[in-house]
């Protein structure tokens, strides 16, 4: 599975310049490569992010999560999400699962990884608990 250069470029912009709140990636089966499907502006909410994950198709996503520690320090974590809903096609789940590690290696700087089959597995409470 090839990774389009745009995926790496946009991820670097999110990481270094915080140009985006989130990025949703899609595997284009015919072209056998991962492409950027959606870029979320820094002002977009978590709800905007989850609305961009299809209910019955797999995706990869990166979310720039801002939070305040118990010591009242502002921090952020880059969270990688492998979105694989139960209703997705088996073939799609297999393709995403088998190419996930290779794709993740292309994105240098991911701090937390989540595997989610429904929205509750990647709620803000999960982000919070995994970030501390």
C-alpha positions as CSV (number, residue, x, y, z in Angstrom):
1,X,0.0,0.0,0.0
2,X,1.6,3.3,-1.1
3,X,1.2,6.4,1.0
4,X,0.6,9.6,-1.0
5,X,3.1,12.4,-0.2
6,X,0.3,14.7,0.7
7,X,-0.5,12.5,3.7
8,X,3.0,13.1,5.1
9,X,3.0,16.8,4.2
10,X,-0.3,17.5,5.8
11,X,0.6,15.5,8.9
12,X,3.9,17.5,9.3
13,X,1.8,20.7,9.0
14,X,-0.5,19.5,11.8
15,X,2.4,18.5,14.0
16,X,4.8,21.5,13.4
17,X,2.5,24.4,12.6
18,X,-0.8,23.1,14.0
19,X,-2.5,24.1,10.8
20,X,-5.2,21.4,11.2
21,X,-7.2,20.0,14.1
22,X,-7.6,16.7,12.4
23,X,-6.9,14.7,9.2
24,X,-9.0,11.8,7.9
25,X,-7.2,9.4,5.6
26,X,-8.8,7.0,3.2
27,X,-7.4,4.0,1.4
28,X,-8.1,4.2,-2.4
29,X,-8.3,0.5,-3.2
30,X,-8.0,0.8,-7.0
31,X,-4.9,3.0,-6.8
32,X,-3.6,1.0,-3.8
33,X,-2.6,4.1,-1.8
34,X,-3.6,6.1,1.2
35,X,-4.9,9.6,0.5
36,X,-6.0,12.6,2.5
37,X,-9.8,12.7,2.5
38,X,-10.6,15.6,4.9
39,X,-8.7,18.3,6.7
40,X,-10.2,19.9,9.8
41,X,-9.5,23.5,10.5
42,X,-7.9,24.4,13.9
43,X,-11.2,25.9,15.0
44,X,-13.3,22.7,14.2
45,X,-14.7,20.8,17.1
46,X,-14.4,17.2,18.1
47,X,-18.0,16.7,16.9
48,X,-17.0,17.9,13.4
49,X,-14.2,15.4,13.5
50,X,-16.4,12.4,14.4
51,X,-19.0,13.5,11.8
52,X,-16.3,13.0,9.1
53,X,-15.8,9.4,10.0
54,X,-18.3,7.3,7.9
55,X,-20.6,5.0,10.0
56,X,-19.9,2.0,7.7
57,X,-16.5,2.4,6.3
58,X,-12.9,2.2,7.7
59,X,-10.6,5.2,7.9
60,X,-7.4,6.3,9.5
61,X,-7.4,9.6,11.3
62,X,-5.1,11.9,13.3
63,X,-6.5,14.2,15.9
64,X,-4.6,17.0,17.6
65,X,-6.0,16.9,21.2
66,X,-5.5,19.9,23.5
67,X,-5.9,19.4,27.2
68,X,-4.9,20.9,30.6
69,X,-3.0,18.7,33.1
70,X,-3.7,18.4,36.8
71,X,-0.8,20.8,37.3
72,X,-2.7,23.3,35.1
73,X,-0.3,23.0,32.1
74,X,-1.6,23.3,28.6
75,X,-0.5,20.3,26.5
76,X,-1.5,18.6,23.3
77,X,-1.2,15.0,22.0
78,X,-1.3,13.7,18.5
79,X,-3.7,10.8,18.5
80,X,-3.8,8.2,15.7
81,X,-7.2,6.5,15.3
82,X,-7.8,3.3,13.3
83,X,-11.5,3.6,12.7
84,X,-13.0,0.2,11.8
85,X,-16.8,0.1,12.5
86,X,-18.5,-3.3,12.9
87,X,-20.7,-2.5,9.9
88,X,-17.7,-2.0,7.5
89,X,-17.0,-4.6,4.8
90,X,-14.7,-7.5,5.9
91,X,-12.4,-6.9,3.0
92,X,-12.1,-3.2,3.9
93,X,-11.3,-4.1,7.6
94,X,-8.6,-6.5,6.5
95,X,-7.0,-4.0,4.2
96,X,-6.9,-1.3,6.8
97,X,-5.7,-3.6,9.5
98,X,-2.9,-5.1,7.4
99,X,-1.6,-1.7,6.2
100,X,-2.0,0.2,9.5
101,X,1.5,-0.3,10.9
102,X,3.3,0.6,7.7
103,X,1.1,3.8,7.3
104,X,1.6,4.8,10.9
105,X,5.4,4.6,10.5
106,X,5.2,7.2,7.7
107,X,3.7,9.6,10.2
108,X,6.5,10.4,12.6
109,X,5.3,12.0,15.8
110,X,2.2,10.0,16.8
111,X,1.9,9.8,20.6
112,X,-1.2,7.8,21.2
113,X,-2.9,5.1,19.1
114,X,-6.5,4.0,19.4
115,X,-8.4,1.3,17.7
116,X,-12.1,2.2,17.5
117,X,-15.1,0.2,16.2
118,X,-17.7,2.6,17.6
119,X,-17.6,6.3,18.7
120,X,-17.5,5.5,22.4
121,X,-14.1,3.9,22.0
122,X,-12.6,7.3,20.9
123,X,-14.6,9.7,23.0
124,X,-13.0,12.8,24.6
125,X,-13.0,10.9,27.9
126,X,-10.8,8.2,26.3
127,X,-8.5,10.9,24.8
128,X,-8.2,12.4,28.3
129,X,-7.4,9.2,30.1
130,X,-4.9,8.1,27.5
131,X,-3.2,11.5,27.5
132,X,-2.3,11.7,31.2
